Amino acid sequence: MSGFDFNKSFQSLQGSVSGISQSFTPFAKRTTRLIQERLGNAEDKTELPEEYLELERRIDALKLVHQKLLSVTSQYENEGYDYPPNLRESFVDLSRTISEKVTTLSHAQSAQEAQNILTSPGSQKEPKTLNHALGRAALAGSESLSSSSDSQPLANALQKYAVAEEKIGEARLSQDQLIVTRFNAAFTTTLNTSIQFATKARRNVQNARLTLDAAKASAKVAKPEKQAAAQIEVEHAEDEFVAATEEAVSVMKNVLDTPEPLRNLLELITAQLAFHKAASEILGDLLPEIETLQSEQESTYRKSRETS
């Protein structure tokens, strides 16, 4: 069995340490330079072109637009964003859709049968939105009044209102789904890809500038016999800095010039318009029916007062 060769092992370890040191040196130099700049001890900081700085400001603004809008539109991913926080509805309330209840109630032959319809589970669960909650409350009120003939007009009106609110609620859910898939997803992708690519390119410029300035600082204090090598290092760093800056400018321009964000905003507005248009049409169709019921009740009320 051969003995342990200490010299050979030491040389191997020394080579490994040297390799690590060489790979770590650029990072160490950049870090040292950055610390010096933050402490105000660095001289001759390389200035970035004004065109580049303007592109950075525009990219930051675009990023802020995406972040701020997404912080709001992400609420569309939560079905109950407008659901009353203190409202307590039972499983029975939510276990059958309003339309389903109204349809089956129209065939009920007795109050007991109507009650059974209202309390039995249905085929679909009711969503938790403000419009659906309004509809459920209105339908419950309609059923509580239906046993009184004097309250029949109001009971009928509440039932019609309940159906209308459910339709509006469904339109709101359709809007939300469109916003989530066509706006939120697209804006998130831009934020996590295109803008992130620009951020990475800017980081490369920052690193290249720090490397260049560190090389310049080293060249200023280099010994005469190392001046040539130091100057070569500066020239190489300058080439890297120019290449990184040109690449970043190209990336940032591409991000800023793409029509994708405006296209996404159009999708958001289109989804909102479709919802509000549907809500307006539903309520517009409902209003004359309620006005007719109200007019008929007013007429009946006046006649009853005249004969009494």
C-alpha positions in Angstrom: 0.0 0.0 0.0 1.5 3.3 -1.1 2.0 6.1 1.5 0.2 9.4 1.6 1.8 12.0 -0.7 1.4 15.2 1.2 3.1 17.5 -1.4 0.9 16.2 -4.2 -2.3 16.6 -2.1 -1.3 20.1 -1.1 -0.6 21.1 -4.7 -4.0 19.8 -5.7 -5.7 21.7 -2.9 -3.8 24.8 -3.8 -5.0 24.5 -7.4 -8.6 24.2 -6.3 -8.4 27.2 -4.1 -6.8 29.2 -6.9 -9.6 28.2 -9.2 -12.3 29.2 -6.7 -10.4 32.5 -6.1 -10.3 33.2 -9.9 -14.1 32.6 -10.3 -14.9 34.6 -7.2 -12.6 37.6 -8.0 -15.0 39.4 -10.5 -17.9 39.2 -8.0 -15.6 40.3 -5.2 -14.4 43.3 -7.2 -17.9 44.3 -8.2 -19.1 44.0 -4.6 -16.2 46.0 -3.3 -16.8 48.7 -5.9 -20.5 48.8 -5.1 -19.8 49.2 -1.4 -17.3 52.0 -2.1 -19.9 53.8 -4.2 -22.6 53.5 -1.5 -20.2 54.9 1.1 -19.2 57.7 -1.2 -15.6 56.6 -1.5 -15.5 55.8 -5.2 -14.2 58.0 -7.9 -14.7 58.3 -11.7 -18.0 56.5 -11.9 -18.8 55.6 -15.5 -21.9 57.5 -16.6 -24.7 55.6 -18.4 -26.1 57.2 -21.6 -29.2 59.4 -21.1 -31.1 57.2 -23.6 -30.5 54.2 -21.4 -31.5 56.0 -18.2 -34.7 57.2 -19.9 -35.5 53.6 -21.0 -34.9 52.4 -17.4 -37.4 55.0 -16.1 -40.0 53.9 -18.6 -39.5 50.3 -17.8 -39.9 51.1 -14.1 -43.2 52.9 -14.9 -44.5 50.1 -17.0 -43.7 47.6 -14.2 -45.5 49.8 -11.7 -48.6 49.9 -14.0 -48.7 46.1 -14.1 -48.2 45.7 -10.4 -50.8 48.3 -9.4 -53.5 47.0 -11.8 -52.9 43.4 -10.9 -53.1 44.2 -7.2 -56.7 45.3 -7.9 -57.8 43.0 -10.7 -56.6 39.9 -8.8 -59.8 40.4 -6.8 -61.7 39.1 -9.8 -60.2 35.7 -9.0 -62.2 35.6 -5.8 -65.9 34.8 -6.4 -67.1 36.5 -3.3 -65.2 39.8 -3.5 -68.5 41.7 -3.3 -70.4 39.3 -1.1 -71.6 40.9 2.2 -69.1 39.9 4.8 -71.6 39.7 7.7 -74.2 37.8 5.8 -75.0 34.3 7.1 -76.7 32.0 4.6 -77.5 28.3 5.3 -76.6 25.3 3.2 -80.3 25.2 2.1 -80.1 28.9 0.9 -77.1 28.0 -1.3 -78.1 24.5 -2.4 -80.5 25.4 -5.2 -80.4 28.2 -7.8 -83.0 30.9 -7.9 -84.2 30.0 -11.4 -84.5 26.4 -10.3 -86.6 27.4 -7.3 -88.9 29.7 -9.3 -89.5 27.1 -12.0 -90.4 24.4 -9.6 -92.4 26.7 -7.3 -94.7 27.5 -10.2 -95.8 23.9 -10.2 -96.4 23.7 -6.5 -100.0 22.7 -5.5 -99.8 23.7 -1.8 -97.9 25.8 0.7 -96.3 22.6 2.1 -95.1 21.5 -1.4 -93.6 25.0 -2.0 -91.8 24.7 1.3 -90.4 21.3 0.4 -89.2 22.7 -2.9 -87.4 25.6 -1.1 -85.7 23.4 1.4 -84.7 20.5 -0.8 -81.2 20.5 -2.4 -81.0 21.2 -6.1 -78.7 20.2 -9.0 -76.5 23.3 -8.8 -75.0 25.3 -6.0 -75.6 29.1 -5.8 -72.5 31.3 -6.1 -71.6 33.8 -3.3 -71.9 37.1 -5.0 -73.7 40.3 -4.1 -76.2 39.9 -6.9 -77.0 36.3 -6.1 -77.3 37.2 -2.4 -79.8 40.0 -3.3 -81.7 37.5 -5.4 -81.9 34.9 -2.7 -83.0 37.5 -0.2 -85.7 38.8 -2.6 -87.0 35.2 -3.3 -87.1 34.4 0.4 -89.1 37.6 0.9 -91.4 36.7 -1.9 -92.2 33.3 -0.4 -92.8 34.7 3.0 -95.4 37.1 1.5 -97.1 34.7 -0.9 -99.6 33.4 1.7 -101.1 36.9 2.0 -103.2 38.0 -1.0 -102.8 41.6 -0.1 -99.0 41.3 -0.6 -99.3 39.4 -3.8 -98.0 42.2 -6.1 -95.0 42.7 -3.9 -94.4 39.0 -3.8 -94.5 38.8 -7.6 -92.2 41.8 -7.9 -89.7 40.3 -5.5 -89.7 37.1 -7.4 -89.0 38.8 -10.7 -86.3 40.9 -9.1 -84.7 37.7 -7.7 -84.5 36.1 -11.1 -83.1 39.4 -12.6 -80.4 39.6 -9.9 -79.4 36.0 -10.5 -78.9 36.8 -14.2 -76.8 39.8 -13.3 -74.8 37.7 -10.9 -74.1 35.2 -13.7 -73.1 38.0 -16.0 -70.7 39.2 -13.4 -69.2 35.7 -13.1 -68.7 35.6 -16.9 -67.0 39.0 -16.7 -64.7 37.8 -13.9 -63.7 34.7 -15.9 -62.8 36.8 -18.9 -60.7 39.3 -16.9 -58.9 36.5 -15.1 -58.0 34.6 -18.3 -57.5 37.5 -20.8 -56.2 40.3 -18.6 -54.7 38.9 -15.3 -53.0 36.0 -17.0 -51.6 38.1 -19.8 -50.4 41.0 -17.5 -48.8 38.5 -15.1 -47.0 36.8 -18.0 -45.6 40.2 -19.1 -44.5 41.0 -15.6 -42.8 37.7 -15.1 -41.2 37.3 -18.6 -40.7 40.5 -20.7 -40.2 42.9 -17.8 -38.1 40.3 -16.0 -35.9 40.0 -19.1 -35.4 43.7 -19.0 -34.6 43.6 -15.3 -32.0 40.9 -16.0 -30.5 42.9 -18.9 -30.2 46.0 -16.6 -28.6 43.9 -13.9 -26.0 42.8 -16.5 -25.3 46.4 -17.3 -24.9 47.3 -13.6 -22.4 44.4 -13.2 -20.5 45.3 -16.3 -20.2 49.0 -15.1 -19.0 47.9 -11.7 -16.4 45.6 -13.3 -15.3 48.4 -15.6 -14.9 51.0 -12.8 -13.1 48.4 -10.6 -10.7 47.7 -13.5 -10.1 51.4 -14.0 -9.5 51.9 -10.3 -7.0 49.0 -10.3 -5.2 50.4 -13.4 -4.7 53.7 -11.7 -2.7 52.2 -8.9 -1.1 49.3 -10.8 2.7 49.0 -10.7 4.6 49.9 -14.0 5.3 46.3 -14.9 1.5 45.5 -14.6 0.2 48.6 -16.4 -0.1 46.8 -19.8 -2.1 43.9 -18.3 -4.3 46.4 -16.3 -5.0 48.4 -19.5 -6.0 45.2 -21.4 -8.4 44.4 -18.5 -9.9 47.9 -18.7 -10.4 47.6 -22.5 -12.0 44.2 -22.1 -14.3 45.5 -19.4 -15.2 48.5 -21.7 -16.2 46.1 -24.5 -18.3 44.1 -22.1 -20.0 47.2 -20.7 -20.8 48.5 -24.2 -22.2 45.1 -25.3 -24.3 44.8 -22.1 -25.7 48.4 -22.6 -26.6 47.8 -26.2 -28.3 44.5 -25.3 -30.2 46.1 -22.5 -31.3 49.0 -24.7 -32.6 46.6 -27.3 -34.5 44.5 -24.8 -36.1 47.5 -23.1 -37.2 49.0 -26.4 -38.8 45.7 -27.4 -40.7 45.5 -24.0 -41.9 49.2 -24.3 -42.9 48.9 -28.0 -45.0 45.8 -27.7 -48.8 46.5 -28.1 -49.6 43.6 -25.7 -50.4 45.7 -22.6 -52.8 47.9 -24.5 -54.4 44.8 -26.1 -54.8 43.4 -22.6 -56.4 46.6 -21.3 -58.8 46.4 -24.2 -59.8 42.9 -23.1 -60.4 44.3 -19.5 -62.6 47.1 -20.8 -64.5 44.8 -23.1 -65.3 42.3 -20.3 -66.5 45.1 -18.1 -68.6 46.7 -20.8 -70.3 43.3 -21.6 -71.2 42.9 -17.9 -72.6 46.4 -17.4 -74.5 46.2 -20.7 -76.0 42.9 -19.7 -76.9 44.3 -16.2 -78.5 47.4 -17.8 -80.6 45.3 -20.3 -81.8 42.9 -17.5 -82.8 45.8 -15.2 -84.2 47.7 -18.2 -86.5 44.8 -19.1 -87.5 44.3 -15.4 -88.4 47.9 -14.6 -91.6 48.1 -16.8 -92.9 44.9 -15.2 -92.4 46.3 -11.7 -93.9 49.6 -12.8 -97.0 47.8 -14.1 -97.3 45.8 -10.8 -96.9 49.0 -8.8 -99.4 50.9 -11.0 -102.0 48.1 -10.6 -101.5 48.0 -6.9 -101.8 51.8 -6.7 -105.1 51.7 -8.6 -106.5 48.9 -6.4 -105.5 50.8 -3.3 -107.2 54.0 -4.4 -110.4 52.1 -5.3 -110.4 50.4 -2.0 -110.0 53.8 -0.2 -112.8 55.4 -2.3 -115.3 52.6 -1.4 -114.4 52.5 2.3 
